[in-house]
Amino acid sequence: MKDIIKNLFKKIDYERVDFGFEIVFPDGDKFIYNNFPIAFRVIFKTDKALKDFISRGTMGFLERYMNQDIDIEGDFFYVAHLGLLVEQQGLETNLIEKIKIMYHFLTNRNTLKGSKKNISHHYDLGNDFYSLWLDKNMQYTCAFFKTPEDTLEQAQIQKMDLVCRKLQLKPGDFVVEAGCGWGGFAIYAVKNYGVKMRSFNISKEQIAYAKEWQKREGISEKQLEFILDDYRNIRNDSYIYDKFVSIGMLEHVGPENYENLFDLIYKKIKPKGLALVHSISRAYPRMQDPWVNKYIFPGGYIPSLGEIVVPLENMIKKNKKPQYLFIMDIENLKYHYALTLDHWSKHFEDNITTIREKYGESFVRMFRVYLRGSSSAFRKGELTLLQILLKKELNPEYPLTREHFILSKESTLTTKFSSEV
């Protein structure tokens, strides 16, 4: 087994690797790869761990790391970067593992019932847990950095304001939000732009937090309504909205539901209305990582840009309406998400003792893989973050330039927004 692993690492394209690493086998053998300072050390503590890595690929490696049959000394960011290159060498899972992965995928589809279970798996871990490592405004999506030196709090407020400006929010606008998280964006938009909002979410923990936060801010239910319900049921309400917004929800929708989502947006916003979809994307279509799908986001799917745009085109073709939903702007915030994840990881590690005491070592390792692996995928890999601005019907009233939502380097946001618990 050692020879198989040695040969696997020898095949890697080391021109793409600017760090060294060491592999330690159960019998004490050590091998150093690449002529750079060592960034991490992988310690295989059992022969079973070696076997699982060879036969089950990434899933086997990460599960053995979670149950402590493998230790990693150093930053998992670099392990994840190396893992992408190892995958390219053709390390595949065996047939039994592929069947398990497919079964897990099929039993976690995003039906109305399935979505509730999938969302609860991740977002109902406990508000106290997320408050340990998110910013004080509980933003669990990509921030927007004017400079790398911005604090996480600054960058998250800048993200929310960027969305508001792209949507051209103004006092009196009636806005519907699909997937509101802990309520931060809705409260920000209501307090700083004077809009009226209805925000949907199927996480009980998040909605409860959002409603308590709303009370602390003194915002009436006539101005802002948090609704524990699936976004698909927006279709059934009696309202027509000026604007639609979804920040970090498309990843939980599933590509089979994209056409229905766009149809919902079209039917629920007024003529000349605007919609913004903020979502993780990838460079090309591929299945969700099986480990992420099993342990982090059951039912999740990260689309390519094409997988988002083609259903939109299909809806135009199907309805034979030249005036449907038009893409007005697409912005890629890829490296902003890498910076966001770096902040989350630091906060997570700063609170590691508290998290370990409550959730255990396996959970700590699982979340460390998720946070640092994601940072690597945004900085070195195929993941991107897209903000797609849509308009219902074209008209000459729309601004000719992007100046209305570009934040100048000199500007400093002031806000009425406070989330102190």
Beta strands, then each sheet from edge to edge (+ up, - down):
strand 1: 20-24
strand 2: 30-33
strand 3: 38-44
strand 4: 70-74
strand 5: 174-178
strand 6: 196-201
strand 7: 224-228
strand 8: 241-247
strand 9: 269-282
strand 10: 325-332
strand 11: 383-392
sheet 1: 2+ 1- 3- 4+
sheet 2: 7+ 6+ 5+ 8+ 9+ 11- 10+
end
